[in-house]
Amino acid sequence: MLLLVFFLTILIPTFSTEEIFKFNIAEKSPINTIIADLSNKLQINHSSAYYSLIELNPTNGNFFSIHNRTGHLKTISNLDREDMCFKQQCSCKSCEMIFQLIVTINKTILSKIIEIKIEDRNDHSPSFDNQSMIHIIHIKENVPLGYRIVLPIANDPDEGLNSIQSYRLDGTNSDDFDVDYSAIEIPYLIVRSSLDHQHIPSYSLTLIASDNGQQPKPLSGRVQLDIRVINDSIPTFLQSVYTIDVREDVTIGMNLLKIEAMSDQNAQIFYELLNDSPFIIDRLTGNIQLKQLLDYEREKSYRLTIKAYETSIPIYAIVFIRVIDINDNPVSIQIKVQEQRENDRNVISIPEDTSVGTILSHVILKDLDSVANGNPYLQLTTTQPPLPFIYKLIYQNLFQNIKLYSLILHTQLDREAKSFYNDIQLIAHDSGTPTLHTRLLILLNITDINDCIPQITTNSTIYDINENNPIGLIIDTLTAYDCDLGINAEYEYHLLTTTDLLIVNSQTGQLSLNQSIDFDALNQQKNRTSIDLEFSIQIRDHGQPSLSSERKVILRIHDVNDHTPQFNPYQSYNWTFAKSSLQMNAILGRIIAHDNDSGLQGIVHYSIRSFDSCLTLDITSLGYVYLLSQTSCSYVSYIFEIIASDYGTPNPRSTKQLLTINIDSNSLLLTSLPKLLPLSFQRTFVDINSLGNLSFIIDITTNHSIQPRISLNNTDLSACWNVSSTGEVRLIAQPYALSYILSLNIFDDYTEEHFSSKLQIDICNSSIRNSCQQPIGLDDRKQNELLLFWAISLALMITCICVFIFSILTCLCCRKQRQGKEGSTHQQSFSQCTDDFHSERTFKTSSESTMRDDDRDSACIINTKIPSSVMPIRTNSWYQNRRESSDVPIYQAKTCFYDLKLAELIRHSQNPPCVFLNPKPAQSISTDHGFGSSDVSPSLTSCSSIKVDHANVNPLEWSIEMGVDQSPPRQTNRSYFISDHECVV
């Protein structure tokens, strides 16, 4: 880590972090005096650094310069501080000049502020103004000790210690007086000894004004002091020094001050102003008036010498007038850039790659007013915020009332996002009342750099082209875009791939073909119908440095069906066979044709046309000609037309070829032709004596394939069996087994579909009789399968008819038997059981009963609590076996079984039927409470409940049997009840 920091310290230049460099130089220094070595000051050791100096407060004077390569700052003219102060090229209190230093190192711009202060030399001696010089001073001899009299004032344009520092008197008896120079730069004569006119009537002294420089330069002036007797009349000022403040905006003629002097004899005193100034004094009244307008910026104070006298003896007074500044000067604002003006706007142009923190410009505010009314400050406003820069105060000079601001970039610029910032206002305010302000409009223009890479904007650069195109074919015109401006946005196209086929126009981007394309010469794969040719196109702009990008252009060349299938010219199309060798599915030979096209357009399939029905041939799509059928004909030669066609669309191409088959009936040579084995066959025989010869050919074209091929999956059998891609099977070695199962894989090279098949091959020996009997042929096998299908279908139909007839007969027999039973059944009438309707006897059981007595007929249906062992029976089960129970499901307890239909029948009958309880009596037993009958029609039976245990019968376990009483009705007014031991009504 320390090593990394060390290397970074070496590689990265370090600059001084000081914002302001201050240098001093004495005035009157020789020309070409070197003030500073800025390269050393800035710690810049680059020979590529370029230095420039800009004066921020122009003074119309060319005093300094800098060497562009070495960075040496030097003087180029004479420096006179007093002259520069007089010309207002710098402040008289502190002569300072401000410059902006710009150092450019490669693409890095460094900006600093340089302040050069011109130091004063003691090159001027004090001087007295002859106009205001007081040569004779009159003093009465009776003035008290300490009496003060104003002395003449000397002037020294030097600064500080080099200006007037003291006054003194020199001459005879000068010790009687002293000079006080402690009050507002006015020397006073102070009386130290008693004066006596008779003793010393006058003093002739020398007033010496001295500075305090390293080489003092005193200057003297003669002053005569006349001592007057007490009786002499000498006017006296009320005060010897006047100080007033006057606003600079006072009007001419205004009375500013009244000077008064008193006379001992009340004589008229006259006043006189000894200086040239914008003021006048009234000779009689002593009123000081303004005769010219004041300007604080031109003169900030005045010192007037007033002379008053009666006759010939004058006296003197000093008037200090200080001009009070008013806020009458707006702030001047200047922007220092290599600028251009556009519609009263200052245009700041900076490149878009300017780094953050770069000083874009300096803004100088200067106010000629006093500090109270000046003290300017800056405000930045815009109607399109945010701005990419800020301002910062970096320098101020209170003597000159100057402030310096820097406009500093604080966000990254992007001209493509925003190219300029308009309506930017720099507003300079002062501190006066009312506040004055100045506006400066600037426009920030972002200049372009070559930072945008040109891009080809064409949506698709894949072009479909058919072969055999015309030369000069225009494919497309490329479009591109570069977001830069000017020369940076100009671009051109270049073809990077070396080729004679494609041409690109460097200016327009037009793509054209220089050659006619032959697809068959380019393509190496038969199944491909298109081939992609890839080219690289470069687009490069004209900027510095140049930027470029690449785009791939693909020419997709398509094959067209421009070739016709061609038969093999070296193949014989005149075949001769022995008549005995012509058997069903025997392969006579193979026809081969070739098409130079690709894909479907280059795949050849065949068809054959016979001209005679005596011999019928067919051909597979692979060109194998085999025998379909033959009849007894005496022809010895047959002609067939073979058509070779491709799969081209929409117009396939085809070629015809005549094939001659000759029949040799006299040939005694027994030749065996290989057979065409359909792919659906799963078993065949191979003669062991055919070792090395073609055993048979598998027809792999029967599966609607386009370009089929077959392969043997059994790699362990490849030493014994050879299977060609077209289906030719050969036994190539002595078999070691009597049967083989070949696993075959059929693949279509065009559709890429594949499937598997298995073929069992049994080894036979034709030397042995009936050893090589072939299995049933495909046609016989299909015929047998069809016959078996129809036989099974016929059997199923006969079976369905028989079942239908039997069902009809069964239904008819059942209906006849039911009608016979209904006719033989007779109904017995029950004897009516009567009882007194109002009898107190009641039918009581342990079960709950329901009575219905809405009319004279009534029926009692018993709802008995049936034990869980009681089960219901079918309706007719009682009639089939009176004493046997039915095998039916068990009902739950508390279930009532009755027939609503039967209940309605009983209700509407005048003689209620009788329902017998179980066990039923063997014969009818008549009592005084009811009657019964043993003949009951089973058709009217409603329900019966059979007990589980016949031995233990109780009245609650009962069977219900009902019959319609067909006996004559008996007229009675009594209600009928059935006894619980016989029946219930």
ABEGO torsion letter per residue (X at the ends): XAAAAAAAAAABBBBBABABBBBBBBBGBBBGBBABBAAAAAGBABAABBBBBBBABBAGBBABBBBAAAGBBBBABBBBAAAAAAAGABBAABBBBBBBBBBBBEABBBBBBBBBBBBBBBABBBBBBAAABBABBBBBAABBBGBBBBBBBBBBABBEAABBABBBBBEBGAAABBBBAABGGBBBBBBABBBBAAABABBBBBBBBBBABABBBBBBBBBBBBBBBAABBBBBBABABBBBBBBAABBBGBBABBBBBBBAAGBBBBBBBABBBABBBBAAAGBBBBABBBBAAABABBBBBBBBBABABBBBBBBBBBBBBBBABBBBBBBBBBBBBBGGBBBBBBBAABBBGBBABBBBBBBABBAAABGBBBBBBBABOBBABBBBBABBBAAAGBBBBBBBBABBBBAAABABBBGBBBBBBBABOBBBBBBBBBBBBBBBBBABBBBBABABABBBBBBGBBBGBBABBBBBBBABBEAAABBBBBBABBBAABBBBAAAGBBBBABBBBAAAABABAABABBBBBBBBBBBBABOBBBBBBBBBBBBBBBBBABBBBBBAABBABBBBBAAABBBGBBAEBBBBBBABBEAAABBBBBBBBABAABBBBBBAAGBBBBABBBBBABABBBBBBBBBBABOABBBBBBBBBBBBBBAABABBBBBBBBBBAABABBBBBAAABGBBABBBBAAAAGBABBBBBBABAAAAAABBBBAAGBBBBABBBABABBBBBBBBBBAAAGBBBBBBBBBBBBBAABBGAABBBBBAAAAAAAAAAAAAAAAAAAAAAAAAAAAAAAAAAAAAAAAAAAAAAABBBBBBBBBBBBAABABBBBBABBBBBBAABABBBBBBBBBBBAABBBBBAAAAAABAABBBBBBBBBBGBBBBBAAAAAAAAABABBBBBBBOBBBABBBBBAAEBBBABBBAAABABBBBBABAABBBAABBBBBBBBBABBBBBBABBBBBBAAABBX
